[in-house]
Amino acid sequence: MLIRMRRLKVSSMHTQEATESINKRYEKRENKRESKALIAAKIENAIEKELLQRLQKGTYKDIYNLQEDAFKKAIDE
């Protein structure tokens, strides 16, 4: 028995590196969160672009009492 245990120890020293298990539930959850965050970011960017286009066209000119020069500077930046 001792000889057998000794052989196992020696042979285990020459094995490959230890592999790390992957938590599939965690990975799946994180992938879903990432995809949802990307979708939300795309929607947010689209809304922002649409609002800027409307402001540049003058759609909301009557709603806001902004100075036109300051407004143009803010848009240019």
HELIX and SHEET records of a PDB file:
HELIX    1   1 LEU A    2  MET A   13  1                                  12    
HELIX    2   2 LYS A   24  LYS A   57  1                                  34    
HELIX    3   3 GLU A   68  ASP A   76  1                                   9    
END                                                                             
